[in-house]
Amino acid sequence: MGDRSAEVVVHGPASWNLVVDVDELPAPTPHMQLATAHRELVGGTSAGKAAHLRDLGVDVELHTVLGTDAASGAIEEALSRAGVPLVAARVDGPAERHLNLMDPSGGRVSIYLDLPGRAEASVFQGARERLLAAASGARAVVLDLSVPSRDAIDAVAALGVPIWTDVHDYDGSSTFHAPFLDAASYVFMNGDKLAAPEQFLRACVARGARCAVCTLGAEGAVAVDADGVLHRVAAEPVARVVDTNGAGDGFMAGFLAAHLDGADVPAALRAGSRQAARALGTLQLNPILEPAADEA
């Protein structure tokens, strides 16, 4: 990979996660608690978006950083099985790994166990060159929150390709997020830490975004377009929520895929809601990541 021109390039984290289900999230006091279930699987917001876009039939390429450990191999194997094209910068040591504690309502505590270590400058220079070569022929580039993505913003922006970003549970003040918000044409986030999401979305549009979207869990999502028009969409009904991981990535992927097909904002929001529901019905970030029956 790396010498092709994918329609969408996704740049950011892929991880190997230990997900532990608990009846309630731990209180901040010493105690013993029993898990109700646990599993290991591929995670990371960029891996999630790439898998959802692949599920939707979008020509996508994922650029990420991996290590040299068994977890890195497991990430590669899972993405390859799902048909997600991968371009990885390789550093010595572990892949990104998380411990996610999940309660029945979808509440999550994410503990970072490992992060890829430093590498020779040439490793990341080569990765940057591969990213820019891919981005130059793309219709959209997703830059997810990470140091390598932040460091590539100016170079990607200079290509003129629209930048899409997901600032997750942004609190409205973190300085790390500012370069992403300044450069993005399309901004996505969830409303977990904002008292006034609509106000923030309007600020994003005033900052230069063509559209800004905030997902609101079971309450659906709200968006403000370039003309300042407010749009709302209800959450897609789901018979049974299996796991909430990946729903936000699915929403953004559904919106992006619909946008590339010419959908207006209301139609793209509905497509995002439908794709988020795909994540809610599986223990994986997306059903295409589910192992074959003989592997489960």
Secondary structure, 3 states (H helix, E strand, C coil): CCCCCCCEEEECCCEEEEEEEECCCCCCCCCCCCEEEEEEEEECHHHHHHHHHHHCCCCEEEEEEECCCHHHHHHHHHHHHCCCCEEEEECCCCCEEEEEEECCCCCEEEEEEECCCCCCHHHHHHHHHHHHHHHCCCCEEEECCCHHHHHHHHHHHHCCCCEEEECCCCCCCCHHHHHHHHHCCEEEEECCCCCCHHHHHHHHHHCCCCEEEEECHHHCEEEEECCCCEEEECCCCCCCCCCCCCHHHHHHHHHHHHHHCCCCHHHHHHHHHHHHHHHHCCCCCCHHHCCCCCCC
